[in-house]
Amino acid sequence: MSDLLEVLKWRYATKKMEPTKAVPQEKVDRILEAVRLTASSSGLQPYEVFVVTNPELREQIKPHAWNQGQVTDCSHLLVFAAWDNYTADRINQMFDLVNEERGIKNEGWEAYRQQLLNTYPQRDAETNYAHAARQAYIGVGTALIAAAQEQVDSVPMEGFDPAKVDEILKLRERGLRSVVMLPLGYRAGDGDWLVNLKKVRRPREQFITELK
C-alpha cells in the first residue's frame, strides 16, 4: 500500500506529453483490464472505453477539446462513453451473462433483475445517462490509479465538446455518449509548467471526518 501511495504522489495532470514516446501495449492492456474489472452499479458496466490511436481521428477531436496538445501528443487516447439509456435489453444482457458465467440461476438475483427492469427503463433517458456517466467516472478513477502504478502519465479531460466527439467517433449510432477523455503517455522533458510543482491537497483534518 505504501508503494501505491508513492505512485499517487508521483502522478499529476500531465499538461505536455512527449509525442515520440509510446506506451508499451502490455501496459495499456493492464490499465484497460483494471477498468474492466472495476466496480459499477449492479454490475451493469453501463459504459465502454474507446482507445483512439488513429492520428486523423485525434486531429479531428483536438479543436473540439480546446486544442489541448495531449489529445494528439499522447500515446493512447481513452474515451469513456456511457450508455445513452438503460433498456430492458441492456439490463437482461448483463444479468444473462452473470448466469451464464456462474452456471447458476439464483432466485434472489432474478428478483433483483425484475426490480431493475421495473425501475430503470421507466425513467427518462437523461436521468439514466447521468447515472451511467457516474459509473464511467469510477472507471476513470481506476484508470488513473492503474496508469500511475504502471508509471504512465495521464490527465482526465472534461474540457471538450461531447456532441462533436460523439459525432467523430460515431458514438450515438451505438447508443453511447462521451463522458471523459484520458490521454495516456509520458511527460515531456520540458514545457510542462506543472511537472515540478508541489502536489497540493487539503490536509487530512479538513478532508476526512471520522464519526466514532
C-alpha positions as CSV (number, residue, x, y, z in Angstrom):
1,M,0.0,0.0,0.0
2,S,2.9,2.4,0.7
3,D,4.1,1.8,-2.9
4,L,0.6,2.7,-4.2
5,L,0.6,5.9,-2.2
6,E,4.0,6.8,-3.6
7,V,2.9,6.5,-7.2
8,L,-0.2,8.5,-6.4
9,K,2.1,11.3,-5.1
10,W,4.1,10.9,-8.4
11,R,1.2,11.3,-10.7
12,Y,-0.2,14.6,-11.8
13,A,-2.4,16.0,-14.5
14,T,0.2,16.0,-17.3
15,K,0.0,19.1,-19.4
16,K,2.6,18.3,-22.0
17,M,3.3,14.8,-23.3
18,E,6.3,13.6,-25.3
19,P,4.8,12.6,-28.7
20,T,7.7,10.4,-29.7
21,K,7.4,8.0,-26.7
22,A,4.8,5.3,-27.0
23,V,3.3,3.4,-24.0
24,P,4.0,-0.3,-24.4
25,Q,0.9,-2.2,-25.4
26,E,1.2,-4.5,-22.4
27,K,0.9,-1.5,-20.0
28,V,-2.1,-0.2,-21.9
29,D,-3.7,-3.6,-21.7
30,R,-3.2,-3.8,-18.0
31,I,-4.7,-0.4,-17.5
32,L,-7.7,-1.3,-19.6
33,E,-8.1,-4.6,-17.8
34,A,-8.1,-2.8,-14.5
35,V,-11.0,-0.6,-15.8
36,R,-12.9,-3.7,-17.0
37,L,-12.6,-5.3,-13.5
38,T,-13.6,-2.2,-11.6
39,A,-16.9,-1.7,-9.7
40,S,-20.2,-0.5,-11.3
41,S,-23.7,-0.1,-10.0
42,S,-25.5,-3.5,-10.1
43,G,-22.5,-4.8,-12.1
44,L,-24.1,-3.4,-15.3
45,Q,-20.9,-1.8,-16.6
46,P,-23.0,0.9,-18.5
47,Y,-20.2,2.4,-20.5
48,E,-17.5,1.5,-23.0
49,V,-13.9,2.6,-23.5
50,F,-12.6,3.6,-26.9
51,V,-8.8,3.5,-27.4
52,V,-8.0,6.1,-30.1
53,T,-4.6,5.8,-31.7
54,N,-5.6,6.9,-35.2
55,P,-3.8,10.2,-35.8
56,E,-6.6,11.6,-38.1
57,L,-9.3,11.0,-35.6
58,R,-7.3,12.7,-32.8
59,E,-6.6,15.7,-35.1
60,Q,-10.4,15.9,-35.7
61,I,-11.0,15.8,-31.9
62,K,-8.3,18.3,-30.9
63,P,-10.1,21.6,-32.0
64,H,-13.2,20.4,-30.1
65,A,-11.1,19.9,-26.9
66,W,-9.8,23.4,-26.5
67,N,-6.8,22.5,-28.7
68,Q,-5.2,20.7,-25.8
69,G,-2.0,19.2,-27.1
70,Q,-2.3,16.0,-25.1
71,V,-5.0,14.8,-27.4
72,T,-2.6,14.4,-30.3
73,D,0.7,14.1,-28.4
74,C,-0.3,11.3,-26.1
75,S,0.4,7.6,-27.0
76,H,-3.2,6.4,-26.5
77,L,-6.3,8.5,-26.1
78,L,-9.0,6.7,-24.0
79,V,-12.6,7.9,-24.4
80,F,-15.1,6.8,-21.8
81,A,-18.6,6.7,-23.3
82,A,-21.7,5.9,-21.3
83,W,-24.9,4.3,-22.3
84,D,-27.4,6.8,-23.5
85,N,-30.2,5.0,-21.7
86,Y,-30.9,1.9,-19.7
87,T,-33.1,-0.5,-21.7
88,A,-34.5,-3.9,-20.9
89,D,-32.2,-5.5,-23.5
90,R,-29.1,-4.0,-21.9
91,I,-30.1,-5.0,-18.4
92,N,-31.1,-8.5,-19.4
93,Q,-27.8,-9.0,-21.4
94,M,-25.7,-8.3,-18.3
95,F,-27.9,-10.5,-16.0
96,D,-27.9,-13.3,-18.5
97,L,-24.1,-13.0,-18.8
98,V,-23.8,-13.4,-15.0
99,N,-26.0,-16.5,-15.0
100,E,-24.0,-18.0,-17.9
101,E,-20.6,-17.4,-16.4
102,R,-21.6,-18.6,-12.9
103,G,-23.6,-21.6,-14.2
104,I,-26.4,-21.0,-11.8
105,K,-29.8,-19.1,-11.7
106,N,-30.3,-17.6,-8.3
107,E,-33.8,-16.7,-7.2
108,G,-32.6,-13.5,-5.4
109,W,-30.6,-12.4,-8.4
110,E,-33.6,-12.9,-10.7
111,A,-35.8,-10.9,-8.3
112,Y,-33.2,-8.1,-8.4
113,R,-33.3,-8.3,-12.2
114,Q,-37.0,-7.6,-12.1
115,Q,-36.6,-4.8,-9.7
116,L,-34.2,-3.0,-12.1
117,L,-36.4,-3.8,-15.1
118,N,-39.3,-2.3,-13.3
119,T,-37.3,0.8,-12.4
120,Y,-34.6,1.9,-14.9
121,P,-36.3,1.6,-18.3
122,Q,-39.3,3.7,-17.0
123,R,-37.0,6.7,-16.1
124,D,-36.3,9.4,-18.7
125,A,-33.2,8.9,-20.8
126,E,-31.3,11.9,-19.5
127,T,-31.6,10.6,-15.9
128,N,-30.4,7.2,-17.0
129,Y,-27.5,8.7,-19.0
130,A,-26.4,10.7,-16.0
131,H,-26.4,7.6,-13.8
132,A,-24.4,5.7,-16.4
133,A,-21.9,8.6,-16.7
134,R,-21.3,8.4,-13.0
135,Q,-20.3,4.8,-13.4
136,A,-17.9,5.7,-16.1
137,Y,-16.2,8.1,-13.7
138,I,-15.5,5.1,-11.4
139,G,-13.7,3.6,-14.4
140,V,-11.7,6.8,-15.0
141,G,-10.6,6.8,-11.3
142,T,-9.4,3.2,-11.7
143,A,-7.6,4.0,-14.9
144,L,-5.8,6.9,-13.2
145,I,-4.6,4.7,-10.4
146,A,-3.6,1.8,-12.8
147,A,-1.7,4.2,-15.1
148,A,0.2,5.6,-12.1
149,Q,1.1,2.1,-11.0
150,E,2.4,1.5,-14.5
151,Q,4.4,4.7,-14.4
152,V,2.3,6.0,-17.2
153,D,1.3,9.7,-17.3
154,S,-2.3,10.6,-17.8
155,V,-4.7,13.6,-17.5
156,P,-8.5,13.3,-17.2
157,M,-10.3,15.7,-19.5
158,E,-13.8,17.1,-19.4
159,G,-12.8,20.1,-21.5
160,F,-14.2,19.0,-24.8
161,D,-17.5,19.2,-26.8
162,P,-19.1,15.8,-26.2
163,A,-21.5,16.2,-29.2
164,K,-18.6,16.7,-31.5
165,V,-16.6,13.8,-30.1
166,D,-19.8,11.6,-30.3
167,E,-20.1,12.6,-34.0
168,I,-16.4,12.0,-34.8
169,L,-16.4,8.5,-33.2
170,K,-19.9,7.7,-34.3
171,L,-21.0,7.0,-30.7
172,R,-24.6,7.9,-30.9
173,E,-25.1,5.2,-33.5
174,R,-24.0,2.7,-30.8
175,G,-26.2,4.2,-28.1
176,L,-23.3,5.9,-26.4
177,R,-22.3,9.4,-25.3
178,S,-18.8,10.5,-24.5
179,V,-18.1,11.5,-20.9
180,V,-14.4,11.8,-20.2
181,M,-11.2,11.6,-22.2
182,L,-8.0,10.2,-20.7
183,P,-4.8,10.6,-22.7
184,L,-2.0,8.1,-21.7
185,G,1.6,8.9,-22.4
186,Y,4.8,10.2,-20.9
187,R,5.5,13.6,-19.6
188,A,7.7,15.8,-21.8
189,G,11.2,16.7,-20.6
190,D,10.4,20.4,-20.6
191,G,7.5,22.7,-21.5
192,D,5.1,21.5,-18.8
193,W,4.5,24.2,-16.3
194,L,3.0,21.8,-13.7
195,V,5.5,19.0,-13.7
196,N,7.9,20.3,-11.0
197,L,5.3,22.0,-8.8
198,K,4.4,20.5,-5.4
199,K,1.3,18.4,-5.3
200,V,-1.2,20.2,-3.1
201,R,-4.2,18.6,-1.4
202,R,-6.3,19.7,1.6
203,P,-4.9,18.4,4.9
204,R,-6.4,15.2,6.2
205,E,-8.2,17.0,9.1
206,Q,-10.1,19.2,6.5
207,F,-10.9,16.4,4.2
208,I,-11.8,13.4,6.4
209,T,-14.3,13.3,9.2
210,E,-14.3,10.3,11.5
211,L,-17.6,9.7,13.3
212,K,-16.9,7.3,16.2
